[in-house]
Amino acid sequence: MPGLSTRPASPSVGASIAVSAPSAARLLVAASPVVAAVLYTLAMPPFTLAALAWLAPGALLVGAERTTPPRALLLGAAFGLLISIGVTSWAPGAAAAYFGGSRTTALAFALAVWLVYAALPYALLTFAHRLVAPRVPSWAVPACGAWLWVACEWLRTVFLTGLPWGFLAHAQWRATALVQIADLGGMYAVSFVVAWTSVALVRGALALAAAERPGRVVLQTLLPAAALLSLTLLYGEARLGALASNAQTSAAAREIALVQADVPARLHWSRAAAARTVAAYAAETRSAGGAALVVWPESAVAFYPDEDALLRAQLAQVARASNALLLFGGSRRAADGSPRNAVFLLDGEGTIRGSYDKQRLVPFAEYDPFDASAAASGLAYAPGRAAALLEASDLRLGALICYEALFPALARARVRDGADVLVNLSNDAWLDSGDGAARAQHFAMSVFRAVETRRPLVRASVGGISGFVTATGEVQDALPPGRGVLRAAVVPGTTTTPYVRWGDAWIALGGVALGVGLLVGRRRSC
């Protein structure tokens, strides 16, 4: 018949799409760890493009859903390694500067740390998500993915020595309303909300692109995430309003001064330079008049001030001239002779009113985790056994030395012991490779300790960033890298937050709920 052809029909547009769909899916899976890692890296300081963090978990986990479990394991490992390279690119340089040796050795050390503390946990995350996602209802997948993400971060905090650096929540440190839920569930609660929303957004977008019913996608996937995010922000605004009102009516504010002398780390343990180091801090302290407490950073005073009467007299002179108590970092020898990285509180008479020994030491830098006898031989620090509050007039100070500010459990313990102000003395300048990324990241992570405990955080760093953080996580004032003095009125905290009281129990309860759900679902399918 006219107009008809007996030749084989050419593939239709629909068939072309059908043929190309598997290729597109494979491309999505292969690219997911790279895309997620780039988004994650750019969300973190120093870039701080925080909005990108809302896409990273979804890109990774949805990619893992669309491949086999072994490949999902590899996707997570690749993501963990890539974000380590992106976020902590300064690590090999810091290792080479601190330990000496070749750049190759330093790179090998950093690579080992990245593999253990990031590649392995995220590999377990994507593997678990690949197994769980097909076994739960579609509407529950974002919630399960968010819980698994949080479980991965918790594992990074407690596994071996723990290294909770560069978590999803940390990218949101300036989103003040969002981070207020940290007083309920810690930084992990913030990560949970971001991860849930991210997985829902990516799954929802792909479902709509695949022409699924829009009403169903919105109702089952997008609406629950929107409700969670809305409740989170409403809670945050309510808490900000209440805390602002309390701060305005409080009469308990106390003036505290931070001193940042930017003394090179290599001089801290040179006895010949110790007096000059103290003199540098003393010179900066002259402009801190009027403060009730002056805070110097970690290792500001080398050696053992409790054993050196001449050094104590020099420090007492500074305290008298400032008419303030002096809080500073130094070293202390315990009763068993082991050295401790310590904080001292000293008055104008040269009396040490109290001290605190660092409990969470930096592995390899402060102690050898493979050699328990190193501290006893004087080759490394030993951890403090009991935490003591430092009472400065009517302030009860809970000290966190440098790296300890990364661990929520330590801040919670200080507050349960009665601290009304958290003080973080830090020496993180040696991490800096020149771009300031490590310092900015360290400062951002410490902000969460203030929100979790509703205690102001006072942070003094050798070369910056030093600053004052309010109980809402807002930066009251800060010093950039370099020398300087900063003063602020600090309002002590008094409340006990749910997170201080209950800690990470909610994560365990979520795991139980997920396990029960999987078990019930399996029985119904049998």
N, C-alpha and C positions, 0 to 999 in steps of 0.2 A: 504494500500500500504506500501511496505517496506520503512522504514525510516520515516514514519509519526506516530504521536501519537494522540490518541483521548483525552489525559489528558488536563486539562485547562492549557493554556500557563502561564508561570511565568511572573511577571511584567518586562517590559523592563527597560533598563537604563534610557530612557527618562521619562518613567512613574515614576521612583523612584525620579528623579530630580523634576518632577512636584509635586509629593506628598510632597517632602521635602521643596519646595520653600516657601510655606506659613510659615513653621516653621522658616526658615532662615530669612524671612522678619520680623517675630515677634521678633526674637533674635536681629536683627539689631536695631529695634525700642527700645526694652527694654534696650539695651546696650548703645544707642546713648548718653544719658546725662552723663553717667559715663565715656565713652571714651572721649567725648568732654571736660568734666571737667578736666580729667587727663592731656590731651594735653594742655589745657588752663593754668592750674596751672604750669606745667613744663616750659611753654613758658615765664612765668613772672619771674622777680627777686624774690629770689636770684638765681634760677636755670638758667634762661635766655636762655633756649633752644628755641630761637625765631622761628625757622623753624616749630615747632609743632603747632604754632598758625595758620598756613595756612591750617590746617586740621580741627580745632575745630568747626568753624561755619558750615562747610559743614556736619560734622558728626551729629551735633545737628539738623540743619534745614531739611536735607534730611530724617533723622529719623522721624521728625515731619510730613513730607509730607505723610508718609506711615502708618499713624494711624488716628484715629478719632479726631475731634477737641477737645473733652474733655480730651482725653489722651495726645494730643499735649500740652495742657495747663499744665498737670502734668509733662511732660518731661521738659518743660522750667523751671518750679518751682524747679524741682530736680537739673537741671543744675545750676541755680542761687545759690541754697543753697550749692551745692558741691564746686563751685569755690570760694565761700565766705570762706568755711572751708579751702580749699586748699591755697588760696592766702593770706587770712588774718587770718591764724591760731593763730597769735599773739594777736588778738583783745580781747579775754577774759582775758588774762593775763594783757594786758594794762589797761583794764577797772578795774580790781581788784586792780592794783597798783595805779591808779589815784584816784579812788573813795573810795577805802577801801571796807570793806565788804567781804562776802564769795565768794569763787570761783563759787559756784552755782548761786549766784545772778549775778555775772559778766558774766557767760556763758548765762544765760537767757537774759540779756541785749544785748549781742552780737548776740544771735539768733534772737531777735526781729529786730535788725538792718539788719541782713542778709536777713530776710524774706521780709522786707519792701523795701530795696534798691537793692536787687538782685533777690530773688525768684519771687516776683511779676512782675517786669519789664520783666524778661526773659520768664515768663509764658505768658504774653501778646504777646511777640515776637513770640513764637512758635505757639501760637493759631492763630495769624494774618497770619503767613506764611502758616499755614495749610489751611486757608480759601482762601488766595490769589493765591497760587501756581496752583491749578487746573483751575483758571479762567483767566490765562494769557498764552500766547504762551510759549512753552518749552524753547525757546531761551531767553525769558525775565525773567525766574524764578531766575537765579543767581542775576540779577540786582535788582529785587524786594526784594529778601532775604537780599541783602546787604543794601538796603535802610531801610528796617525794622530793621536790626541790628543797624544801625546808629540812627534811631529814638528811639530805646530802650536805647542806651547810652545817647542820649540827654535827655530823660525822667529821667534817673538816675541823671543827672546833675541838673535838675530844680525841680524835684518832692519834695514837702515839703521843707526841708532844703537843699537838694541836697547832693549827695555823689559820685562824679565821680572818684572812686578809682578802679584801675585795669581794664582799658578798653583794648580792642583788640589792639589798636594802641600802647599802652604803652609797649607791648612786643617787639615792633620793634624800640625802642628808639635808638638802636645802628646801625640800617640800614640807614645810613646817606642819601644815594641817594633816598631811598623810602620816607623818612619823609619830604622831601622838599615840597611836595604838601600841607603841613600844612599851608603854606602861602596863599593858595587858599581857602581851606575849613576847616582849623583847624585839630586837631587830628582826628576828625570825618571822614575827607577825607581819612586818612590813614586806618582807620577801614573799610571804604567802599571798598577800593581796596582789602584789605586782605579778607574780607567777600565774595565779588564777586568771587574772584579767588578760594577761598575754596569751595564754593557751586558748582562752575563749575567743579572743579576737582573731587569732590565726585560724582556728578551726572554723569559726563562723564565716570568715572571709572565703575560705576554700569551699565550704558547703554552699554558699551563695553562688560562687563561681561555677560550681558543678550543677547549678540549677535546682538545688533542693528547695523545698517549700520555704519561702522567706519567713512566714509566720512561725513555723516550727523551729527554725534556726534561731530566731529572735527569742522565742519563749524558752527554749530548752538550753541554749548556749549563751546568748548575749545578755539576756535579762538577769539571770542570777549573778553574773559578774558585775553588771552595772549596779545591781542592788548592793552587793558587797562593797564596792568602791564608794557608793553614795553614803552608806552607813559609816564607813571608815572616815570619810571626810566630815560628815556631820558630827561624829564623835570628836574628831580633831578640833573642829571649830568650837565646840562646846567646852572642851578642856582648855583651849587657849584663852577663851573668855573668862573662865573661872580662875585660872592661874594668874591672869593679868590683874583681875580684881583683888586677889589675895596679895599680890606683890605690891600693889598701890597702898594697901592698908597696913602693910607690915612695917614695924618699927625696928626690926632686928638686923637691918643691913649693916655690913661691916666693910670698911675699906681694906682692900688687899692690893698689893703691888707685885707685879711680875718683872723680873730682870732677865734680860736676854743679852749676853755679852759676846756671843758668837766666837768663842775661843776654839781654835782648831782641835779636833779630837786627838790628834797625835801628841798634844801637849798635856793631856789630862793625866798621864801617868809618868811624866817626867818630873822628878822631885825638884830639879833645878828651876822648873817653870811653875811649880805649884804656887809659890808665893805671888808670882806675877799674875797667875790666873785669878787668885782671890782678890788681888788688887784691882784687876779689870772689873770684876763683879762689884767690888766696893765702890769704884768710881761711878759706875752706872747707877748704883743704889742711892747716891746722893740726891738724885731728883725724885726719890720715892717718898719724901717726907709727908707725914700725915697718915700713912697707912698703919693699920694695927698689925699687919702681918706682911712680911716681905718674903717672896718665894724665889729661890734660885733653882735651876734645873738639876737633873740627874748628873752626877759626877762633877758638879761645879767645884767641889772641894776634894782634892785627891787624897789618897792614903787614909789614915785613921784619926779623925779629929777627936774621938773620945780618948785616945791614947796620947795625944800631942797637946800639952798645956799651952805651948806658945802659939800654936795654930788656933786653939780655942780663944785665946786672949785677942788675937787679931780679928776673929769673927765677932767676938763680943763687942769690940770697939765699933764695928759696923752696925750692930744691932742698937747700941747706945746712941750712936749718931743719928740713926733713923727713928729712934724712940719706938721701936717695933720688935716683935719676935721675928726670928730669922729661921726659915725653913729651907733646907738645902740637901742636895744629894752628895753622898760620900761613901766611904767603906767602913765596915765595922767588923771586929773579930768576935765571934761568939764564944761562949764559955768553953767549947771543945776545941777552940783555936781555928775553926774554919772561917774563912772570909765571907762576908755578906755584902751584897749591894744594898745600901741602906739610905734611909732618909732620916735627918736629924732636925729636931726643933730646939733652938738655942735662944736664951734670953741675953739681956745686956750685961749680966753678971758672969757670963761664960758658962752658965749651968745648962746642961743638956736636959731638957724637960721630957724628952721622949724620943724614941726612934722606932723605925719600922724596917724590917728586912724583906727584900723582894722575894716573893713566893714563887712566881712563875718566871723562870729564867729563860733567856733566849738560847735554844740549843746550839751547840758548837761555838757560839760567840761568847757565852758566859759559863757554859759547862759542857762537858762531853757526855752525851747520853749513853755512850757505850763504855764509859769508864767511871764507875762509882767512886773510885779511890782518888780521882783527880782533885776534888775539893779538899779532901783530907790532906793531900800533899801540898796544898797552897797553889796549885796550878789553875784553879777555877773557883768560881763562887759556889757556895752551897745555898740551897733555898731556905728561906725563913720558914719556921715551923708554926708560929702563931702570929696573927696580925693584931697589932695594938693600935688603937686610935691615938691621935696626937691632939691634945687639948691645948688650944691657943686662946687663952682668956675664955670667952663664952662660945667659941667655935670648937666643934668636934670634927676633926679632919680625918677622912679616910683616904690614905695614900695609895696610889697606883703608880708604879715605876715603869715608865716607857711602855714597852710591849704589853704590860698587864692591862692596859686600857682596852685591849682588843677582846678581853674575856669578860662577858657579862656576869658570870658567877662570882668573880672577885669583887666587882662593884656591889652586887647584891649583898655579899657577905659583909662588906664594910657598913652598909646601911643597916643591916640587921643587928650589927654590933653597936649601932647608935650614931654613926656619922651623919652630920647634917650638911657637910660640904665635901665634895670629892676633889682631891688634888692630884694631878698627874704631872710628875716630874720626868722629863724625857730628854734623851740624847739620841735623836734620830738623824742628825746631820750627816753621819757617815753613810747613810743609805742613799744620799742624794748624788745623782750622776750629773747634776748641773741644770736639769729642767724643773726641779722642785716637785716632781710627781710623787715621790715617796712621802715627802713631808705633807703635801696636801692630802694624800690618801690617809695617812696616819691621823691627821687632825679630823678629817671627816668621819672616820670610824669611831673616834673617841666621843663624838657628839652624842651618840646613841646611849652612852652610859648615863648621861644627864636625864634623858627622857625616860629611860627604863626605871630609874630610881627616884625621879623628881627631886634630884639634888643638883645644885649648880656645880659646874665643873670648872676648876681653875687649872690651866695647863701652862707650865713653864718649860720651854724647850731651849736647848743650848743655842741654836742658831735660827729658831723659828720652825714652825709657826706656834707662837704662844698666844693665849687668849682666854677670854671668859665666855663660858657657855651657860645660858640660863637653864632652868629646870624644864623649859619647853623645847630645848634644843636650838634656840636661836643664839647666834653669835653676838654677844653683847659688845665685844671689841676684840681686836686681834692685832698682833704685830707681824708684819711680813718678815722674811729672812733678813738677818742683819743684827745690828745692835739696837737696843732701846729699852724703855721702861714703860709699863702700862699699869694704870690704876683704875679700879672700878669698885663700886659698891655691890657687895654680894649678899643676897638674901638667903639665909640657911633654909633648907627644906625640913619639913616635919612629918609629912604623910608617909604611910607605908603602901606602896602600890601593889596591885595583884601580882605583878611580875616579881617584885622583891619577895613576896610571900610564897608564891607557887612556882616560880621559875619556868622551866621548860616542860612541866608536866603535861601541858596541853598537846605537845608534840607526841608524847607517848600515847595519850588518849586518842589522838587522831589515828595513830598506827593501829591501835586496837580496833577502832571503828572500821578502818579499811580492811583489816583482817577478817572481822566478822562479816562484813559485806561480801567479801570474796567467797567466804565459806558458804554463806547462805545462797549466794548466786550459783555456786557450783552444785549445791544439793538440788536446787530447783531445776537445773538443767539436766540432772541425771534421770 
